[in-house]
């Protein structure tokens, strides 16, 4: 299904960097097993498809020893050669500490009608994809002017369902966007797949009942390269662009009927 040559990504190759820097969003949730490792594998798949990727990691703090997004935001103007030395690992994947920078943009998101991501475009226009990896509370305000559909990685058991629901609610509070939820399978056994499907169904039911929110779900076997490539392609299809963010009006509330949205959960 995902053979080289003509495959599911063939139509997506028309999205070149010239059409705008594309924005992907992945909600970080702490203990989601190997969720972070899966993110790196997804980014590697996207780079193999020809998209230069930069990850703004909202779980990593910028410091003087490890500068990041916050330091880039201090450059005036940004297009006068602002540069970060992200270390030896940057040769394969550019990962920039961004906790302070993304939190700053998120806190100030409601103070202007423009997209919170507008200021990032001059700095990252040479990349094909910008991946925002941050807590849902930070992501929500940043995505208010985009068409990006965020990814939430669901952890195991009832705790994973509850944590994922909280992330869905935090994003729903700020945007009219649906989310995609992925359950990661370590062994891909029949029993593990059944448990994951049950968790996804429970989460989907709660989101529809209390948030009025459509939720897309998928299961990913982390040891299966085809599953990882499939998730990478889904994220690419769900990406918005920074250029869209400059002009797109805020989306309508996805809850539809205000009475459906239960804020006490």
C-alpha positions as CSV (number, residue, x, y, z in Angstrom):
1,X,0.0,0.0,0.0
2,X,2.9,2.3,0.7
3,X,5.2,1.2,-2.0
4,X,7.9,3.5,-3.4
5,X,7.1,5.3,-6.7
6,X,3.4,5.7,-6.8
7,X,2.2,5.6,-3.2
8,X,0.0,7.6,-0.8
9,X,2.4,10.4,-0.7
10,X,2.5,11.0,-4.4
11,X,-0.2,13.6,-4.3
12,X,1.3,15.3,-1.3
13,X,4.6,15.9,-3.1
14,X,2.9,18.9,-4.8
15,X,3.0,20.7,-1.5
16,X,6.5,22.3,-1.9
17,X,8.0,24.8,0.4
18,X,7.1,27.5,-2.1
19,X,3.4,27.0,-1.2
20,X,4.1,28.0,2.4
21,X,5.8,26.6,5.4
22,X,3.6,23.8,6.6
23,X,2.8,23.5,10.4
24,X,2.3,20.2,12.2
25,X,1.2,20.0,15.9
26,X,1.8,17.2,18.3
27,X,0.6,17.5,21.9
28,X,3.1,16.3,24.5
29,X,1.6,14.4,27.4
30,X,4.5,13.3,29.6
31,X,4.4,9.5,30.1
32,X,3.1,8.2,26.7
33,X,5.6,5.4,26.5
34,X,7.8,5.8,23.5
35,X,5.7,8.7,22.1
36,X,8.7,11.0,21.8
37,X,10.8,8.3,20.0
38,X,7.8,7.9,17.6
39,X,7.8,11.6,16.9
40,X,11.5,11.4,15.8
41,X,10.7,8.5,13.6
42,X,7.8,10.3,12.0
43,X,10.0,13.4,11.4
44,X,12.6,11.1,9.8
45,X,9.9,9.7,7.5
46,X,8.9,13.2,6.5
47,X,12.5,14.1,5.7
48,X,12.8,11.0,3.5
49,X,9.8,12.3,1.6
50,X,11.8,15.5,0.8
51,X,10.5,17.9,3.5
52,X,13.2,19.7,5.6
53,X,11.8,19.4,9.1
54,X,12.4,21.6,12.2
55,X,10.9,20.7,15.5
56,X,10.1,23.4,18.0
57,X,10.2,21.4,21.2
58,X,8.0,23.0,23.8
59,X,9.1,20.4,26.4
60,X,12.7,21.6,26.4
61,X,13.7,24.9,28.1
62,X,16.0,27.4,26.4
63,X,19.1,28.2,28.3
64,X,22.3,30.2,27.6
65,X,24.1,26.9,27.1
66,X,21.3,25.6,24.9
67,X,19.7,28.6,23.1
68,X,16.4,28.1,21.3
69,X,13.3,29.8,20.1
70,X,13.2,32.4,22.8
71,X,16.6,33.6,21.8
72,X,15.6,33.8,18.2
73,X,12.7,35.9,19.1
74,X,15.1,38.5,20.6
75,X,16.8,39.0,17.2
76,X,15.9,42.3,15.5
77,X,15.2,41.9,12.7
78,X,15.0,38.1,12.4
79,X,16.2,38.0,8.8
80,X,19.7,39.4,9.5
81,X,21.3,36.0,9.9
82,X,19.8,34.8,13.2
83,X,21.3,31.4,13.7
84,X,21.3,28.7,16.3
85,X,23.9,26.0,16.9
86,X,21.7,23.1,17.8
87,X,24.6,20.7,18.1
88,X,25.7,17.5,16.2
89,X,22.2,16.1,16.2
90,X,21.0,18.9,14.0
91,X,22.7,17.4,11.0
92,X,19.9,14.8,10.8
93,X,17.0,16.6,12.4
94,X,16.8,20.2,13.6
95,X,15.3,20.2,17.1
96,X,15.1,23.6,18.8
97,X,14.3,24.1,22.5
98,X,11.2,26.2,22.5
99,X,9.4,26.0,25.9
100,X,9.8,29.7,26.8
101,X,9.3,30.9,23.2
102,X,6.1,29.0,22.6
103,X,4.7,29.8,26.0
104,X,5.3,33.5,25.3
105,X,3.6,33.3,22.0
106,X,0.7,31.3,23.5
107,X,0.2,33.8,26.4
108,X,0.0,36.7,24.0
109,X,-2.0,35.0,21.3
110,X,-5.3,36.8,22.2
111,X,-3.8,40.3,22.1
112,X,-3.8,40.6,18.3
113,X,-6.0,39.5,15.5
114,X,-3.1,38.1,13.6
115,X,-1.9,34.6,13.9
116,X,0.5,33.9,16.9
117,X,2.7,32.0,14.4
118,X,3.1,35.0,12.1
119,X,6.4,36.1,13.6
120,X,7.9,32.6,13.1
121,X,7.7,32.7,9.3
122,X,10.8,34.8,8.6
123,X,13.0,32.6,10.7
124,X,11.8,29.2,9.4
125,X,10.9,29.9,5.8
126,X,13.8,27.7,4.5
127,X,12.1,24.6,6.1
128,X,9.3,22.7,4.5
129,X,7.7,21.6,7.8
130,X,7.6,23.1,11.3
131,X,6.5,20.7,14.0
132,X,5.1,22.2,17.2
133,X,5.6,19.8,20.0
134,X,4.2,21.2,23.2
135,X,1.6,20.7,25.9
136,X,-2.0,21.0,24.7
137,X,-2.5,24.1,26.9
138,X,0.3,25.8,25.0
139,X,-0.7,24.5,21.5
140,X,-4.4,25.6,21.7
141,X,-3.9,29.4,21.5
142,X,-1.2,28.9,18.9
143,X,-3.5,27.1,16.4
144,X,-6.4,29.6,16.5
145,X,-5.7,30.9,13.0
146,X,-4.5,27.7,11.3
147,X,-6.1,24.7,9.6
148,X,-3.7,22.3,11.4
149,X,-5.3,19.2,12.9
150,X,-3.2,18.4,16.1
151,X,-2.1,14.9,17.0
152,X,-2.7,13.6,20.5
153,X,-0.8,10.4,21.4
154,X,-2.9,8.3,23.9
155,X,-1.1,6.5,26.7
156,X,-2.1,3.1,28.1
157,X,-5.1,2.3,30.2
158,X,-7.7,4.6,31.8
159,X,-5.0,7.1,32.7
160,X,-4.1,7.5,29.1
161,X,-7.7,8.0,28.1
162,X,-8.2,10.7,30.8
163,X,-5.0,12.5,29.9
164,X,-5.9,12.5,26.3
165,X,-9.4,13.8,27.0
166,X,-7.9,16.7,29.0
167,X,-5.7,17.5,26.0
168,X,-8.7,17.4,23.6
169,X,-10.6,19.8,25.9
170,X,-7.7,22.3,26.2
171,X,-7.4,22.4,22.4
172,X,-11.2,22.7,22.0
173,X,-11.3,25.7,24.4
174,X,-9.2,27.7,21.9
175,X,-9.9,26.3,18.4
176,X,-12.6,24.9,16.3
177,X,-10.3,22.2,15.1
178,X,-10.9,18.4,15.4
179,X,-8.0,16.4,16.7
180,X,-6.4,13.1,15.7
181,X,-5.7,10.6,18.5
182,X,-3.2,7.8,18.0
183,X,-2.8,4.8,20.3
184,X,0.7,3.3,20.1
185,X,1.1,-0.5,20.1
186,X,4.3,-1.9,21.4
187,X,3.8,-5.6,20.6
188,X,0.9,-5.4,18.2
189,X,-0.8,-8.4,19.7
190,X,-4.5,-9.1,19.4
191,X,-5.1,-8.4,23.1
192,X,-3.1,-5.1,23.0
193,X,-5.0,-4.0,19.9
194,X,-8.3,-4.7,21.5
195,X,-7.4,-2.7,24.6
196,X,-6.2,0.2,22.4
197,X,-9.4,0.1,20.4
198,X,-11.6,0.1,23.5
199,X,-9.6,3.1,24.9
200,X,-10.0,5.0,21.6
201,X,-13.8,4.3,21.5
202,X,-14.2,5.4,25.1
203,X,-12.3,8.6,24.4
204,X,-14.2,9.3,21.2
205,X,-17.5,8.8,23.0
206,X,-16.6,11.2,25.8
207,X,-15.3,13.8,23.4
208,X,-18.5,13.7,21.3
209,X,-20.7,13.7,24.4
210,X,-19.0,16.4,26.5
211,X,-17.1,18.5,23.9
212,X,-19.3,18.0,20.8
213,X,-16.0,17.4,19.1
214,X,-15.3,15.0,16.2
215,X,-12.2,12.9,16.9
216,X,-10.2,10.9,14.4
217,X,-8.5,7.8,15.8
218,X,-5.8,5.4,14.6
219,X,-3.6,2.7,16.0
220,X,0.1,2.6,15.2
221,X,2.4,-0.4,15.8
222,X,5.6,1.4,16.6
223,X,7.8,-1.5,15.3
224,X,6.0,-1.4,11.9
225,X,7.7,1.0,9.4
226,X,4.5,1.1,7.3
227,X,2.4,2.2,10.2
228,X,4.8,5.0,11.0
229,X,4.9,6.1,7.4
230,X,1.1,6.0,7.4
231,X,1.0,8.3,10.5
232,X,3.5,10.6,8.9
233,X,1.3,11.0,5.8
234,X,-1.8,11.6,7.9
235,X,0.0,14.3,9.8
236,X,1.1,15.9,6.5
237,X,-2.4,15.8,5.2
238,X,-3.5,17.5,8.5
239,X,-1.0,20.3,8.3
240,X,-1.8,23.9,7.7
241,X,0.6,26.5,6.5
242,X,2.0,29.6,8.0
243,X,0.9,31.6,5.0
244,X,-2.7,30.4,5.6
245,X,-2.3,31.5,9.2
246,X,-1.7,35.1,8.1
247,X,-5.1,35.4,6.5
248,X,-7.4,32.7,7.8
249,X,-10.2,33.8,10.1
250,X,-10.6,32.1,13.5
251,X,-12.5,28.8,13.0
252,X,-16.0,28.5,14.3
253,X,-16.4,26.6,17.6
254,X,-16.5,22.9,16.8
255,X,-18.9,22.2,19.7
256,X,-21.8,23.4,17.5
257,X,-24.3,23.6,20.4
258,X,-22.8,25.5,23.4
259,X,-24.9,23.3,25.8
260,X,-22.9,20.2,24.6
261,X,-19.6,21.6,26.0
262,X,-19.1,20.6,29.6
263,X,-16.5,22.8,31.1
264,X,-16.5,21.2,34.5
265,X,-14.6,18.0,33.3
